Amino acid sequence: MSLIGFLPLKAQVPVGMCVACAYFLLIVYRAPYKRDADERLHLLAQVNIFLFLLAAYVFLGGETLDSTSDALM
């Protein structure tokens, strides 16, 4: 993820979202943990990272949000 800083500013968040999705799918496919609780915690953390990136994508879009979208964010 540290290489994302070298990309153009407009491409950093979308590339980060793609990397987060790819890593999420890798975790789901490979199931690297023995305990199910560890697996769920890692998946929850990955979803959290993706949602933060999604919020950054929305906020950096420069568009004004209507009241419903603002309340959801």
N, C-alpha and C positions, 0 to 999 in steps of 0.2 A: 504494500500500500504506500510505501514511502516514495515510490517512483511516480505516483500520481501528481506530485507537486511539480514535476517537470513538464507536464502537459499544459496546453493552453487553458486559460481560466475557465472558458465556457465548456470545456470537455472534462474537467476534473470530476464533477459530481456525477454525470452520466456514466463515466468509466468506473467510478467507485461503486455505483449501483450495480453495474454488470459484474464486477468482481465479487461483490457481496452475494449476488444471486448465484453465480457459478460456485462459490465456496459453500453456500447453503445446499445446493444440489449435490455437491461432493460429500458433504456430511451426511445427507439423507441416504445417498447411495452406498457409501462405504461403512457407515455405522461404526465409528472407530472406538466406541466406549463399551465396556463390559456391562456397566450398570445403566439401566434405562433412565434413571434420574439424571445422571451426568449427560446423557444424550439429549434429553429434553431441555436441560439448562443451557447447553451449547446452542441448540436450535433457537431457543428463546433469545439468547444474546445476539445471534445472527439476524433474527427478525428485527430486533431493536436497532441494530446498526443500519439495516436497510431502511427502516422507518425514519431514522434521523437523516439519512441521505435523501430520502424522498421529501422530507420537510425542507431541507436545504435547497433542493431543486425547485420546489414551489416558491420559496421565498426569494431565491435569486433570479427567478424568472422575470421579475420586474413588473409583473401584472398586478393590478389591484384586486384584492379578493372581495367577493361579496360577503354579506354577513353570515350566510350559512357555512361557506368554506372557512371563513375566519374562525367561527365557533368550533368547527371540526378540528382545525389545527391547534 
